[in-house]
């Protein structure tokens, strides 16, 4: 099995999960259209980069543009780790934004209640 195929198999679930998460956030109204398109394009660019890694390498190697070895198993694990970190950072950012929104709503409600008592 090709290492490039292993790279795709390991990372496609993360990319699909990220895209589904972004779609759910957008459908729930928690993301603006601009943020939705931006985040979707980032994950699609990551997928395109992974899918085109082998053809790009073969093109560069056949035209003597690079003398590096093909993708090693360590490279596959390293790239998967980087994408996993990006996925977790994206999920953390979404959770922080949700908590900030919730604290802001609670603060606003508390301010209203305090002003009504006076």
Biopython code that builds the backbone (N, CA, C, O; Angstrom):
import numpy as np
from Bio.PDB.StructureBuilder import StructureBuilder

atoms = [
    (1, "UNK", "N", (0.853, -1.181, 0.000)),
    (1, "UNK", "CA", (0.000, 0.000, 0.000)),
    (1, "UNK", "C", (0.897, 1.241, 0.000)),
    (1, "UNK", "O", (1.891, 1.301, 0.723)),
    (2, "UNK", "N", (0.542, 2.195, -0.795)),
    (2, "UNK", "CA", (1.317, 3.418, -0.912)),
    (2, "UNK", "C", (1.231, 4.243, 0.371)),
    (2, "UNK", "O", (0.189, 4.290, 1.025)),
    (3, "UNK", "N", (2.322, 4.879, 0.712)),
    (3, "UNK", "CA", (2.326, 5.737, 1.900)),
    (3, "UNK", "C", (1.443, 6.956, 1.710)),
    (3, "UNK", "O", (0.894, 7.496, 2.670)),
    (4, "UNK", "N", (1.313, 7.384, 0.464)),
    (4, "UNK", "CA", (0.431, 8.515, 0.179)),
    (4, "UNK", "C", (-1.028, 8.124, 0.423)),
    (4, "UNK", "O", (-1.826, 8.938, 0.888)),
    (5, "UNK", "N", (-1.369, 6.872, 0.104)),
    (5, "UNK", "CA", (-2.719, 6.385, 0.356)),
    (5, "UNK", "C", (-2.965, 6.259, 1.862)),
    (5, "UNK", "O", (-4.051, 6.581, 2.345)),
    (6, "UNK", "N", (-1.961, 5.792, 2.598)),
    (6, "UNK", "CA", (-2.070, 5.723, 4.058)),
    (6, "UNK", "C", (-2.286, 7.119, 4.626)),
    (6, "UNK", "O", (-3.093, 7.307, 5.536)),
    (7, "UNK", "N", (-1.565, 8.093, 4.087)),
    (7, "UNK", "CA", (-1.719, 9.484, 4.530)),
    (7, "UNK", "C", (-3.157, 9.955, 4.334)),
    (7, "UNK", "O", (-3.737, 10.571, 5.227)),
    (8, "UNK", "N", (-3.726, 9.669, 3.176)),
    (8, "UNK", "CA", (-5.115, 10.064, 2.916)),
    (8, "UNK", "C", (-6.086, 9.325, 3.834)),
    (8, "UNK", "O", (-7.006, 9.932, 4.381)),
    (9, "UNK", "N", (-5.887, 8.023, 4.004)),
    (9, "UNK", "CA", (-6.794, 7.234, 4.835)),
    (9, "UNK", "C", (-6.783, 7.728, 6.281)),
    (9, "UNK", "O", (-7.830, 7.772, 6.927)),
    (10, "UNK", "N", (-5.621, 8.095, 6.788)),
    (10, "UNK", "CA", (-5.527, 8.569, 8.163)),
    (10, "UNK", "C", (-6.141, 9.955, 8.360)),
    (10, "UNK", "O", (-6.658, 10.258, 9.435)),
    (11, "UNK", "N", (-6.087, 10.783, 7.339)),
    (11, "UNK", "CA", (-6.492, 12.183, 7.503)),
    (11, "UNK", "C", (-7.890, 12.516, 6.999)),
    (11, "UNK", "O", (-8.465, 13.522, 7.416)),
    (12, "UNK", "N", (-8.443, 11.709, 6.123)),
    (12, "UNK", "CA", (-9.782, 12.001, 5.601)),
    (12, "UNK", "C", (-10.825, 12.057, 6.717)),
    (12, "UNK", "O", (-11.668, 12.954, 6.689)),
    (13, "UNK", "N", (-10.817, 11.144, 7.707)),
    (13, "UNK", "CA", (-11.818, 11.267, 8.779)),
    (13, "UNK", "C", (-11.722, 12.592, 9.546)),
    (13, "UNK", "O", (-12.744, 13.161, 9.928)),
    (14, "UNK", "N", (-10.513, 13.076, 9.768)),
    (14, "UNK", "CA", (-10.352, 14.358, 10.461)),
    (14, "UNK", "C", (-10.896, 15.512, 9.630)),
    (14, "UNK", "O", (-11.559, 16.408, 10.153)),
    (15, "UNK", "N", (-10.613, 15.482, 8.344)),
    (15, "UNK", "CA", (-11.073, 16.548, 7.461)),
    (15, "UNK", "C", (-12.595, 16.522, 7.347)),
    (15, "UNK", "O", (-13.243, 17.568, 7.384)),
    (16, "UNK", "N", (-13.159, 15.329, 7.208)),
    (16, "UNK", "CA", (-14.616, 15.216, 7.119)),
    (16, "UNK", "C", (-15.265, 15.674, 8.428)),
    (16, "UNK", "O", (-16.278, 16.372, 8.403)),
    (17, "UNK", "N", (-14.693, 15.289, 9.562)),
    (17, "UNK", "CA", (-15.235, 15.719, 10.859)),
    (17, "UNK", "C", (-15.171, 17.237, 10.991)),
    (17, "UNK", "O", (-16.110, 17.859, 11.488)),
    (18, "UNK", "N", (-14.072, 17.831, 10.548)),
    (18, "UNK", "CA", (-13.949, 19.292, 10.615)),
    (18, "UNK", "C", (-14.983, 19.965, 9.718)),
    (18, "UNK", "O", (-15.616, 20.941, 10.121)),
    (19, "UNK", "N", (-15.156, 19.451, 8.512)),
    (19, "UNK", "CA", (-16.129, 20.041, 7.596)),
    (19, "UNK", "C", (-17.555, 19.880, 8.124)),
    (19, "UNK", "O", (-18.367, 20.798, 8.008)),
    (20, "UNK", "N", (-17.859, 18.717, 8.702)),
    (20, "UNK", "CA", (-19.189, 18.523, 9.279)),
    (20, "UNK", "C", (-19.416, 19.442, 10.476)),
    (20, "UNK", "O", (-20.509, 19.982, 10.650)),
    (21, "UNK", "N", (-18.384, 19.619, 11.299)),
    (21, "UNK", "CA", (-18.497, 20.530, 12.439)),
    (21, "UNK", "C", (-18.755, 21.960, 12.001)),
    (21, "UNK", "O", (-19.575, 22.664, 12.591)),
    (22, "UNK", "N", (-18.056, 22.377, 10.975)),
    (22, "UNK", "CA", (-18.247, 23.728, 10.447)),
    (22, "UNK", "C", (-19.655, 23.881, 9.877)),
    (22, "UNK", "O", (-20.303, 24.908, 10.079)),
    (23, "UNK", "N", (-20.123, 22.863, 9.170)),
    (23, "UNK", "CA", (-21.470, 22.913, 8.587)),
    (23, "UNK", "C", (-22.537, 22.977, 9.677)),
    (23, "UNK", "O", (-23.500, 23.735, 9.556)),
    (24, "UNK", "N", (-22.376, 22.195, 10.731)),
    (24, "UNK", "CA", (-23.339, 22.216, 11.837)),
    (24, "UNK", "C", (-23.351, 23.587, 12.508)),
    (24, "UNK", "O", (-24.416, 24.135, 12.790)),
    (25, "UNK", "N", (-22.160, 24.143, 12.762)),
    (25, "UNK", "CA", (-22.081, 25.472, 13.381)),
    (25, "UNK", "C", (-22.762, 26.519, 12.497)),
    (25, "UNK", "O", (-23.441, 27.416, 12.996)),
    (26, "UNK", "N", (-22.574, 26.397, 11.191)),
    (26, "UNK", "CA", (-23.184, 27.349, 10.255)),
    (26, "UNK", "C", (-24.706, 27.194, 10.246)),
    (26, "UNK", "O", (-25.432, 28.188, 10.272)),
    (27, "UNK", "N", (-25.186, 25.954, 10.209)),
    (27, "UNK", "CA", (-26.629, 25.718, 10.176)),
    (27, "UNK", "C", (-27.306, 26.143, 11.481)),
    (27, "UNK", "O", (-28.473, 26.532, 11.472)),
    (28, "UNK", "N", (-26.587, 26.072, 12.596)),
    (28, "UNK", "CA", (-27.135, 26.514, 13.874)),
    (28, "UNK", "C", (-27.058, 28.031, 14.032)),
    (28, "UNK", "O", (-27.547, 28.581, 15.019)),
    (29, "UNK", "N", (-26.450, 28.699, 13.071)),
    (29, "UNK", "CA", (-26.359, 30.155, 13.107)),
    (29, "UNK", "C", (-25.233, 30.680, 13.974)),
    (29, "UNK", "O", (-25.216, 31.859, 14.327)),
    (30, "UNK", "N", (-24.293, 29.816, 14.318)),
    (30, "UNK", "CA", (-23.182, 30.240, 15.166)),
    (30, "UNK", "C", (-22.003, 30.754, 14.354)),
    (30, "UNK", "O", (-21.072, 31.333, 14.913)),
    (31, "UNK", "N", (-22.031, 30.550, 13.049)),
    (31, "UNK", "CA", (-20.969, 31.036, 12.159)),
    (31, "UNK", "C", (-21.578, 31.913, 11.078)),
    (31, "UNK", "O", (-22.646, 31.608, 10.546)),
    (32, "UNK", "N", (-20.900, 32.993, 10.760)),
    (32, "UNK", "CA", (-21.349, 33.823, 9.644)),
    (32, "UNK", "C", (-20.968, 33.137, 8.333)),
    (32, "UNK", "O", (-20.146, 32.221, 8.317)),
    (33, "UNK", "N", (-21.559, 33.577, 7.268)),
    (33, "UNK", "CA", (-21.268, 32.992, 5.963)),
    (33, "UNK", "C", (-19.805, 33.172, 5.601)),
    (33, "UNK", "O", (-19.189, 32.276, 5.025)),
    (34, "UNK", "N", (-19.251, 34.317, 5.933)),
    (34, "UNK", "CA", (-17.850, 34.604, 5.623)),
    (34, "UNK", "C", (-16.920, 33.638, 6.361)),
    (34, "UNK", "O", (-15.999, 33.083, 5.762)),
    (35, "UNK", "N", (-17.162, 33.436, 7.666)),
    (35, "UNK", "CA", (-16.336, 32.504, 8.438)),
    (35, "UNK", "C", (-16.524, 31.074, 7.949)),
    (35, "UNK", "O", (-15.570, 30.298, 7.889)),
    (36, "UNK", "N", (-17.766, 30.731, 7.600)),
    (36, "UNK", "CA", (-18.042, 29.391, 7.087)),
    (36, "UNK", "C", (-17.252, 29.120, 5.817)),
    (36, "UNK", "O", (-16.615, 28.075, 5.685)),
    (37, "UNK", "N", (-17.294, 30.056, 4.890)),
    (37, "UNK", "CA", (-16.565, 29.883, 3.628)),
    (37, "UNK", "C", (-15.057, 29.847, 3.853)),
    (37, "UNK", "O", (-14.354, 29.068, 3.210)),
    (38, "UNK", "N", (-14.558, 30.680, 4.755)),
    (38, "UNK", "CA", (-13.129, 30.713, 5.028)),
    (38, "UNK", "C", (-12.647, 29.394, 5.625)),
    (38, "UNK", "O", (-11.657, 28.822, 5.169)),
    (39, "UNK", "N", (-13.359, 28.916, 6.652)),
    (39, "UNK", "CA", (-12.944, 27.677, 7.304)),
    (39, "UNK", "C", (-13.101, 26.472, 6.382)),
    (39, "UNK", "O", (-12.266, 25.568, 6.383)),
    (40, "UNK", "N", (-14.173, 26.466, 5.596)),
    (40, "UNK", "CA", (-14.364, 25.377, 4.641)),
    (40, "UNK", "C", (-13.248, 25.371, 3.614)),
    (40, "UNK", "O", (-12.733, 24.309, 3.265)),
    (41, "UNK", "N", (-12.873, 26.533, 3.130)),
    (41, "UNK", "CA", (-11.804, 26.592, 2.127)),
    (41, "UNK", "C", (-10.465, 26.143, 2.715)),
    (41, "UNK", "O", (-9.669, 25.517, 2.016)),
    (42, "UNK", "N", (-10.208, 26.451, 3.978)),
    (42, "UNK", "CA", (-8.959, 25.995, 4.606)),
    (42, "UNK", "C", (-8.892, 24.473, 4.615)),
    (42, "UNK", "O", (-7.877, 23.892, 4.230)),
    (43, "UNK", "N", (-9.977, 23.822, 5.054)),
    (43, "UNK", "CA", (-9.961, 22.361, 5.120)),
    (43, "UNK", "C", (-9.945, 21.729, 3.731)),
    (43, "UNK", "O", (-9.360, 20.661, 3.552)),
    (44, "UNK", "N", (-10.572, 22.363, 2.750)),
    (44, "UNK", "CA", (-10.517, 21.835, 1.390)),
    (44, "UNK", "C", (-9.122, 21.992, 0.781)),
    (44, "UNK", "O", (-8.679, 21.139, 0.012)),
    (45, "UNK", "N", (-8.439, 23.069, 1.122)),
    (45, "UNK", "CA", (-7.057, 23.248, 0.659)),
    (45, "UNK", "C", (-6.149, 22.197, 1.297)),
    (45, "UNK", "O", (-5.265, 21.655, 0.634)),
    (46, "UNK", "N", (-6.366, 21.910, 2.578)),
    (46, "UNK", "CA", (-5.583, 20.856, 3.230)),
    (46, "UNK", "C", (-5.830, 19.518, 2.550)),
    (46, "UNK", "O", (-4.889, 18.765, 2.302)),
    (47, "UNK", "N", (-7.091, 19.215, 2.246)),
    (47, "UNK", "CA", (-7.398, 17.962, 1.558)),
    (47, "UNK", "C", (-6.767, 17.924, 0.170)),
    (47, "UNK", "O", (-6.201, 16.907, -0.230)),
    (48, "UNK", "N", (-6.863, 19.032, -0.563)),
    (48, "UNK", "CA", (-6.275, 19.083, -1.901)),
    (48, "UNK", "C", (-4.753, 18.889, -1.842)),
    (48, "UNK", "O", (-4.170, 18.222, -2.696)),
    (49, "UNK", "N", (-4.125, 19.479, -0.828)),
    (49, "UNK", "CA", (-2.685, 19.303, -0.664)),
    (49, "UNK", "C", (-2.309, 17.863, -0.390)),
    (49, "UNK", "O", (-1.324, 17.358, -0.929)),
    (50, "UNK", "N", (-3.091, 17.199, 0.449)),
    (50, "UNK", "CA", (-2.824, 15.794, 0.731)),
    (50, "UNK", "C", (-3.067, 14.916, -0.496)),
    (50, "UNK", "O", (-2.285, 14.012, -0.787)),
    (51, "UNK", "N", (-4.150, 15.191, -1.206)),
    (51, "UNK", "CA", (-4.493, 14.381, -2.375)),
    (51, "UNK", "C", (-3.505, 14.571, -3.522)),
    (51, "UNK", "O", (-3.285, 13.655, -4.314)),
    (52, "UNK", "N", (-2.914, 15.748, -3.609)),
    (52, "UNK", "CA", (-1.992, 16.021, -4.716)),
    (52, "UNK", "C", (-0.525, 15.869, -4.324)),
    (52, "UNK", "O", (0.353, 16.218, -5.112)),
    (53, "UNK", "N", (-0.240, 15.363, -3.140)),
    (53, "UNK", "CA", (1.154, 15.234, -2.700)),
    (53, "UNK", "C", (1.951, 14.290, -3.591)),
    (53, "UNK", "O", (3.078, 14.598, -3.978)),
    (54, "UNK", "N", (1.371, 13.151, -3.911)),
    (54, "UNK", "CA", (2.098, 12.186, -4.739)),
    (54, "UNK", "C", (2.331, 12.705, -6.163)),
    (54, "UNK", "O", (3.464, 12.636, -6.637)),
    (55, "UNK", "N", (1.315, 13.221, -6.868)),
    (55, "UNK", "CA", (1.577, 13.750, -8.209)),
    (55, "UNK", "C", (2.589, 14.897, -8.228)),
    (55, "UNK", "O", (3.402, 15.000, -9.146)),
    (56, "UNK", "N", (2.533, 15.750, -7.219)),
    (56, "UNK", "CA", (3.483, 16.862, -7.149)),
    (56, "UNK", "C", (4.898, 16.328, -6.959)),
    (56, "UNK", "O", (5.836, 16.792, -7.608)),
    (57, "UNK", "N", (5.050, 15.341, -6.057)),
    (57, "UNK", "CA", (6.371, 14.764, -5.819)),
    (57, "UNK", "C", (6.910, 14.119, -7.095)),
    (57, "UNK", "O", (8.069, 14.331, -7.452)),
    (58, "UNK", "N", (6.083, 13.339, -7.780)),
    (58, "UNK", "CA", (6.547, 12.682, -9.009)),
    (58, "UNK", "C", (6.910, 13.697, -10.084)),
    (58, "UNK", "O", (7.880, 13.503, -10.816)),
    (59, "UNK", "N", (6.151, 14.763, -10.186)),
    (59, "UNK", "CA", (6.471, 15.810, -11.164)),
    (59, "UNK", "C", (7.812, 16.462, -10.833)),
    (59, "UNK", "O", (8.661, 16.623, -11.709)),
    (60, "UNK", "N", (7.999, 16.836, -9.569)),
    (60, "UNK", "CA", (9.248, 17.486, -9.176)),
    (60, "UNK", "C", (10.448, 16.545, -9.341)),
    (60, "UNK", "O", (11.509, 16.976, -9.792)),
    (61, "UNK", "N", (10.291, 15.285, -8.984)),
    (61, "UNK", "CA", (11.391, 14.328, -9.074)),
    (61, "UNK", "C", (11.740, 14.023, -10.519)),
    (61, "UNK", "O", (12.919, 13.910, -10.855)),
    (62, "UNK", "N", (10.732, 13.885, -11.388)),
    (62, "UNK", "CA", (10.999, 13.562, -12.799)),
    (62, "UNK", "C", (11.619, 14.737, -13.544)),
    (62, "UNK", "O", (12.305, 14.524, -14.544)),
    (63, "UNK", "N", (11.405, 15.957, -13.095)),
    (63, "UNK", "CA", (11.989, 17.136, -13.734)),
    (63, "UNK", "C", (13.237, 17.624, -13.015)),
    (63, "UNK", "O", (13.681, 18.752, -13.232)),
    (64, "UNK", "N", (13.809, 16.776, -12.155)),
    (64, "UNK", "CA", (15.027, 17.090, -11.393)),
    (64, "UNK", "C", (14.900, 18.377, -10.582)),
    (64, "UNK", "O", (15.861, 19.139, -10.467)),
    (65, "UNK", "N", (13.736, 18.616, -10.031)),
    (65, "UNK", "CA", (13.522, 19.787, -9.177)),
    (65, "UNK", "C", (13.796, 19.463, -7.713)),
    (65, "UNK", "O", (14.023, 20.361, -6.901)),
    (66, "UNK", "N", (13.772, 18.172, -7.381)),
    (66, "UNK", "CA", (14.043, 17.747, -6.011)),
    (66, "UNK", "C", (14.819, 16.434, -6.042)),
    (66, "UNK", "O", (14.643, 15.617, -6.946)),
    (67, "UNK", "N", (15.660, 16.248, -5.065)),
    (67, "UNK", "CA", (16.418, 15.011, -4.945)),
    (67, "UNK", "C", (16.087, 14.296, -3.638)),
    (67, "UNK", "O", (16.844, 13.438, -3.186)),
    (68, "UNK", "N", (14.963, 14.650, -3.038)),
    (68, "UNK", "CA", (14.583, 14.062, -1.754)),
    (68, "UNK", "C", (13.969, 12.679, -1.960)),
    (68, "UNK", "O", (13.542, 12.314, -3.056)),
    (69, "UNK", "N", (13.943, 11.934, -0.868)),
    (69, "UNK", "CA", (13.322, 10.613, -0.889)),
    (69, "UNK", "C", (11.806, 10.777, -0.878)),
    (69, "UNK", "O", (11.295, 11.813, -0.452)),
    (70, "UNK", "N", (11.078, 9.748, -1.350)),
    (70, "UNK", "CA", (9.620, 9.828, -1.254)),
    (70, "UNK", "C", (9.170, 9.828, 0.201)),
    (70, "UNK", "O", (9.979, 9.658, 1.113)),
    (71, "UNK", "N", (7.910, 10.014, 0.400)),
    (71, "UNK", "CA", (7.315, 10.124, 1.718)),
    (71, "UNK", "C", (7.660, 8.901, 2.573)),
    (71, "UNK", "O", (7.440, 7.764, 2.157)),
    (72, "UNK", "N", (8.194, 9.142, 3.756)),
    (72, "UNK", "CA", (8.506, 8.042, 4.664)),
    (72, "UNK", "C", (7.331, 7.841, 5.624)),
    (72, "UNK", "O", (6.429, 8.674, 5.703)),
    (73, "UNK", "N", (7.358, 6.738, 6.339)),
    (73, "UNK", "CA", (6.299, 6.460, 7.298)),
    (73, "UNK", "C", (6.301, 7.501, 8.417)),
    (73, "UNK", "O", (5.243, 7.880, 8.920)),
    (74, "UNK", "N", (7.487, 7.961, 8.804)),
    (74, "UNK", "CA", (7.582, 9.021, 9.813)),
    (74, "UNK", "C", (6.906, 10.298, 9.322)),
    (74, "UNK", "O", (6.225, 10.977, 10.091)),
    (75, "UNK", "N", (7.092, 10.627, 8.038)),
    (75, "UNK", "CA", (6.445, 11.806, 7.461)),
    (75, "UNK", "C", (4.927, 11.679, 7.506)),
    (75, "UNK", "O", (4.224, 12.650, 7.788)),
    (76, "UNK", "N", (4.425, 10.481, 7.226)),
    (76, "UNK", "CA", (2.980, 10.242, 7.264)),
    (76, "UNK", "C", (2.450, 10.504, 8.674)),
    (76, "UNK", "O", (1.438, 11.183, 8.845)),
    (77, "UNK", "N", (3.136, 9.963, 9.679)),
    (77, "UNK", "CA", (2.710, 10.145, 11.065)),
    (77, "UNK", "C", (2.817, 11.616, 11.469)),
    (77, "UNK", "O", (1.944, 12.137, 12.162)),
    (78, "UNK", "N", (3.879, 12.275, 11.038)),
    (78, "UNK", "CA", (4.085, 13.679, 11.376)),
    (78, "UNK", "C", (2.999, 14.560, 10.758)),
    (78, "UNK", "O", (2.451, 15.429, 11.436)),
    (79, "UNK", "N", (2.689, 14.350, 9.510)),
    (79, "UNK", "CA", (1.652, 15.145, 8.842)),
    (79, "UNK", "C", (0.293, 14.883, 9.481)),
    (79, "UNK", "O", (-0.495, 15.808, 9.679)),
    (80, "UNK", "N", (0.019, 13.614, 9.806)),
    (80, "UNK", "CA", (-1.237, 13.287, 10.470)),
    (80, "UNK", "C", (-1.318, 13.965, 11.829)),
    (80, "UNK", "O", (-2.381, 14.451, 12.214)),
    (81, "UNK", "N", (-0.221, 14.005, 12.551)),
    (81, "UNK", "CA", (-0.191, 14.694, 13.838)),
    (81, "UNK", "C", (-0.456, 16.177, 13.699)),
    (81, "UNK", "O", (-1.183, 16.757, 14.507)),
    (82, "UNK", "N", (0.118, 16.794, 12.694)),
    (82, "UNK", "CA", (-0.103, 18.224, 12.469)),
    (82, "UNK", "C", (-1.571, 18.498, 12.154)),
    (82, "UNK", "O", (-2.149, 19.454, 12.672)),
    (83, "UNK", "N", (-2.166, 17.679, 11.321)),
    (83, "UNK", "CA", (-3.573, 17.876, 10.970)),
    (83, "UNK", "C", (-4.466, 17.612, 12.175)),
    (83, "UNK", "O", (-5.483, 18.283, 12.351)),
    (84, "UNK", "N", (-4.095, 16.636, 13.010)),
    (84, "UNK", "CA", (-4.844, 16.379, 14.237)),
    (84, "UNK", "C", (-4.797, 17.587, 15.169)),
    (84, "UNK", "O", (-5.808, 17.960, 15.764)),
    (85, "UNK", "N", (-3.620, 18.195, 15.291)),
    (85, "UNK", "CA", (-3.487, 19.390, 16.126)),
    (85, "UNK", "C", (-4.335, 20.531, 15.556)),
    (85, "UNK", "O", (-4.983, 21.250, 16.316)),
    (86, "UNK", "N", (-4.341, 20.706, 14.241)),
    (86, "UNK", "CA", (-5.186, 21.728, 13.627)),
    (86, "UNK", "C", (-6.662, 21.464, 13.912)),
    (86, "UNK", "O", (-7.420, 22.388, 14.206)),
    (87, "UNK", "N", (-7.064, 20.197, 13.824)),
    (87, "UNK", "CA", (-8.455, 19.834, 14.097)),
    (87, "UNK", "C", (-8.817, 20.158, 15.538)),
    (87, "UNK", "O", (-9.862, 20.752, 15.800)),
    (88, "UNK", "N", (-7.947, 19.764, 16.481)),
    (88, "UNK", "CA", (-8.228, 20.020, 17.893)),
    (88, "UNK", "C", (-8.217, 21.518, 18.197)),
    (88, "UNK", "O", (-9.022, 21.988, 19.001)),
    (89, "UNK", "N", (-7.329, 22.260, 17.577)),
    (89, "UNK", "CA", (-7.295, 23.712, 17.777)),
    (89, "UNK", "C", (-8.574, 24.350, 17.250)),
    (89, "UNK", "O", (-9.111, 25.267, 17.872)),
    (90, "UNK", "N", (-9.059, 23.881, 16.126)),
    (90, "UNK", "CA", (-10.302, 24.407, 15.571)),
    (90, "UNK", "C", (-11.471, 24.108, 16.495)),
    (90, "UNK", "O", (-12.304, 24.983, 16.734)),
    (91, "UNK", "N", (-11.551, 22.884, 17.021)),
    (91, "UNK", "CA", (-12.627, 22.530, 17.952)),
    (91, "UNK", "C", (-12.531, 23.367, 19.224)),
    (91, "UNK", "O", (-13.552, 23.811, 19.750)),
    (92, "UNK", "N", (-11.324, 23.585, 19.719)),
    (92, "UNK", "CA", (-11.137, 24.400, 20.925)),
    (92, "UNK", "C", (-11.570, 25.834, 20.685)),
    (92, "UNK", "O", (-12.193, 26.450, 21.550)),
    (93, "UNK", "N", (-11.245, 26.367, 19.521)),
    (93, "UNK", "CA", (-11.646, 27.729, 19.183)),
    (93, "UNK", "C", (-13.163, 27.851, 19.151)),
    (93, "UNK", "O", (-13.719, 28.838, 19.632)),
    (94, "UNK", "N", (-13.827, 26.860, 18.592)),
    (94, "UNK", "CA", (-15.289, 26.877, 18.534)),
    (94, "UNK", "C", (-15.881, 26.838, 19.937)),
    (94, "UNK", "O", (-16.843, 27.550, 20.227)),
    (95, "UNK", "N", (-15.311, 26.011, 20.805)),
    (95, "UNK", "CA", (-15.808, 25.916, 22.181)),
    (95, "UNK", "C", (-15.579, 27.217, 22.943)),
    (95, "UNK", "O", (-16.439, 27.643, 23.714)),
    (96, "UNK", "N", (-14.435, 27.844, 22.736)),
    (96, "UNK", "CA", (-14.150, 29.119, 23.411)),
    (96, "UNK", "C", (-15.118, 30.198, 22.934)),
    (96, "UNK", "O", (-15.618, 30.982, 23.740)),
    (97, "UNK", "N", (-15.382, 30.241, 21.638)),
    (97, "UNK", "CA", (-16.336, 31.227, 21.129)),
    (97, "UNK", "C", (-17.724, 30.998, 21.704)),
    (97, "UNK", "O", (-18.434, 31.954, 22.018)),
    (98, "UNK", "N", (-18.113, 29.740, 21.842)),
    (98, "UNK", "CA", (-19.414, 29.423, 22.427)),
    (98, "UNK", "C", (-19.478, 29.874, 23.880)),
    (98, "UNK", "O", (-20.473, 30.457, 24.311)),
    (99, "UNK", "N", (-18.424, 29.607, 24.626)),
    (99, "UNK", "CA", (-18.393, 30.031, 26.031)),
    (99, "UNK", "C", (-18.379, 31.543, 26.159)),
    (99, "UNK", "O", (-19.037, 32.088, 27.045)),
    (100, "UNK", "N", (-17.650, 32.229, 25.301)),
    (100, "UNK", "CA", (-17.634, 33.695, 25.334)),
    (100, "UNK", "C", (-19.020, 34.255, 25.056)),
    (100, "UNK", "O", (-19.465, 35.196, 25.714)),
    (101, "UNK", "N", (-19.689, 33.675, 24.085)),
    (101, "UNK", "CA", (-21.041, 34.124, 23.752)),
    (101, "UNK", "C", (-21.987, 33.889, 24.931)),
    (101, "UNK", "O", (-22.826, 34.733, 25.245)),
    (102, "UNK", "N", (-21.840, 32.744, 25.570)),
    (102, "UNK", "CA", (-22.697, 32.424, 26.716)),
    (102, "UNK", "C", (-22.440, 33.371, 27.898)),
    (102, "UNK", "O", (-23.386, 33.842, 28.529)),
    (103, "UNK", "N", (-21.173, 33.648, 28.196)),
    (103, "UNK", "CA", (-20.841, 34.578, 29.279)),
    (103, "UNK", "C", (-21.373, 35.973, 28.956)),
    (103, "UNK", "O", (-21.884, 36.662, 29.839)),
    (104, "UNK", "N", (-21.256, 36.381, 27.716)),
    (104, "UNK", "CA", (-21.766, 37.695, 27.321)),
    (104, "UNK", "C", (-23.286, 37.767, 27.497)),
    (104, "UNK", "O", (-23.811, 38.773, 27.975)),
    (105, "UNK", "N", (-23.987, 36.702, 27.111)),
    (105, "UNK", "CA", (-25.439, 36.680, 27.284)),
    (105, "UNK", "C", (-25.819, 36.706, 28.758)),
    (105, "UNK", "O", (-26.749, 37.410, 29.151)),
    (106, "UNK", "N", (-25.097, 35.935, 29.577)),
    (106, "UNK", "CA", (-25.374, 35.932, 31.013)),
    (106, "UNK", "C", (-25.085, 37.294, 31.640)),
    (106, "UNK", "O", (-25.827, 37.754, 32.509)),
    (107, "UNK", "N", (-24.017, 37.928, 31.201)),
    (107, "UNK", "CA", (-23.686, 39.268, 31.715)),
    (107, "UNK", "C", (-24.765, 40.267, 31.335)),
    (107, "UNK", "O", (-25.151, 41.113, 32.141)),
    (108, "UNK", "N", (-25.243, 40.167, 30.121)),
    (108, "UNK", "CA", (-26.296, 41.074, 29.675)),
    (108, "UNK", "C", (-27.575, 40.845, 30.474)),
    (108, "UNK", "O", (-28.229, 41.805, 30.883)),
    (109, "UNK", "N", (-27.936, 39.588, 30.700)),
    (109, "UNK", "CA", (-29.135, 39.282, 31.484)),
    (109, "UNK", "C", (-28.988, 39.757, 32.924)),
    (109, "UNK", "O", (-29.935, 40.284, 33.508)),
    (110, "UNK", "N", (-27.807, 39.571, 33.495)),
    (110, "UNK", "CA", (-27.560, 40.039, 34.856)),
    (110, "UNK", "C", (-27.655, 41.558, 34.939)),
    (110, "UNK", "O", (-28.217, 42.088, 35.898)),
    (111, "UNK", "N", (-27.122, 42.256, 33.965)),
    (111, "UNK", "CA", (-27.191, 43.720, 33.945)),
    (111, "UNK", "C", (-28.633, 44.196, 33.858)),
    (111, "UNK", "O", (-29.008, 45.175, 34.503)),
    (112, "UNK", "N", (-29.433, 43.512, 33.069)),
    (112, "UNK", "CA", (-30.842, 43.884, 32.936)),
    (112, "UNK", "C", (-31.564, 43.673, 34.259)),
    (112, "UNK", "O", (-32.325, 44.534, 34.701)),
    (113, "UNK", "N", (-31.325, 42.532, 34.887)),
    (113, "UNK", "CA", (-31.994, 42.248, 36.165)),
    (113, "UNK", "C", (-31.569, 43.227, 37.254)),
    (113, "UNK", "O", (-32.395, 43.659, 38.059)),
    (114, "UNK", "N", (-30.284, 43.578, 37.282)),
    (114, "UNK", "CA", (-29.818, 44.542, 38.292)),
    (114, "UNK", "C", (-30.398, 45.926, 38.051)),
    (114, "UNK", "O", (-30.713, 46.639, 39.004)),
    (115, "UNK", "N", (-30.542, 46.315, 36.795)),
    (115, "UNK", "CA", (-31.106, 47.637, 36.507)),
    (115, "UNK", "C", (-32.595, 47.686, 36.816)),
    (115, "UNK", "O", (-33.116, 48.748, 37.157)),
    (116, "UNK", "N", (-33.292, 46.557, 36.704)),
    (116, "UNK", "CA", (-34.723, 46.511, 37.017)),
    (116, "UNK", "C", (-34.972, 46.622, 38.517)),
    (116, "UNK", "O", (-35.996, 47.165, 38.931)),
    (117, "UNK", "N", (-34.051, 46.116, 39.339)),
    (117, "UNK", "CA", (-34.215, 46.160, 40.794)),
    (117, "UNK", "C", (-34.081, 47.573, 41.318)),
    (117, "UNK", "O", (-34.670, 47.904, 42.347)),
    (118, "UNK", "N", (-33.336, 48.398, 40.649)),
    (118, "UNK", "CA", (-33.102, 49.770, 41.131)),
    (118, "UNK", "C", (-34.255, 50.615, 40.757)),
    (118, "UNK", "O", (-34.272, 51.807, 41.062)),
]
sb = StructureBuilder()
sb.init_structure("model")
sb.init_model(0)
sb.init_chain("A")
sb.init_seg("    ")
for serial, (resi, resn, name, xyz) in enumerate(atoms, 1):
    if name == "N":
        sb.init_residue(resn, " ", resi, " ")
    sb.init_atom(name, np.array(xyz, "f"), 0.0, 1.0, " ", f" {name:<3s}", serial, name[0])
structure = sb.get_structure()
